[in-house]
Amino acid sequence: MTTLPGHMVALEVDGLAYAGGTSGDIERSIAQMSGQFTLRLASKERTDAEDWQIADGAECSVTLAGEALITGYVDIVSRFVS
């Protein structure tokens, strides 16, 4: 697993940590049954990194400074280039 700076939001999917997000939203409230998140990740072409191997239904967690904000499963993966 990759070690990330404490202030960085991290996405962990099936035990692998992903960094390089360009933006994101995290929502949790007592009015919602579950939290939700949206992350926009840099493409392989922009980072020279391996392609993101994230699939619908994969187990995941979103952390900030090592603290879990949301745990659950990937609902939808949308890939596009802008």
Backbone hydrogen bonds, N-H to C=O, Kabsch-Sander energy under -0.5 kcal/mol:
donor,donor_aa,acceptor,acceptor_aa,energy
4,L,2,T,-0.5
8,M,5,P,-1.8
10,A,63,T,-2.5
11,L,18,Y,-1.5
12,E,10,A,-0.5
12,E,61,S,-2.9
13,V,11,L,-0.5
13,V,16,L,-2.6
14,D,59,E,-2.4
16,L,13,V,-2.1
18,Y,11,L,-3.0
22,T,40,R,-3.7
23,S,40,R,-1.2
25,D,38,T,-2.6
27,E,36,Q,-3.1
32,Q,29,S,-0.9
36,Q,27,E,-2.3
38,T,25,D,-2.6
40,R,23,S,-3.1
41,L,39,L,-0.6
42,A,20,G,-1.8
46,R,43,S,-0.9
47,T,43,S,-1.2
48,D,44,K,-2.4
54,I,52,W,-0.9
57,G,74,V,-3.1
58,A,55,A,-1.9
60,C,72,G,-2.7
61,S,12,E,-1.9
62,V,70,I,-2.7
63,T,10,A,-2.4
64,L,67,E,-2.2
65,A,8,M,-0.8
67,E,64,L,-2.1
68,A,66,G,-0.5
69,L,62,V,-3.3
70,I,62,V,-1.5
72,G,60,C,-2.6
74,V,58,A,-2.9
78,S,76,I,-0.5
